[in-house]
């Protein structure tokens, strides 16, 4: 796993497995500014991109407006990935309500110290 944080753009990229970067990928918009990239063949998480990380990390709960726009088949495929320890370490989503939060707010403090 590799974390890349751009403090100027306030963008956090979590690369789960660098070896999968060249694999055929599908991108899923979970909400505006929150994208999950997975391999098409094996449905493994490749990358999570969070735009406006600081703002989202400060919110205790927000709506995953892109989740509800996904096809039911895509949501079904993504549920095990979102529940995986790698992805759920960063994002928590209640698929029934469409609400959730970022799971690692302490990283916000770490990024502030590093900036």
Buried (B, 14 or more C-beta within 10 A) or exposed (E): EEBEBEEEEBBBBBBBBEEBEEBEBBEBBBBEBBBBBBBEEEEBBBBBBBBBBBEBBEEEEBEBEBBEEBEEEEBEBBEEBBEEEBBEBBBBBEBEEBBBBBBBBEBBEEBEEEE
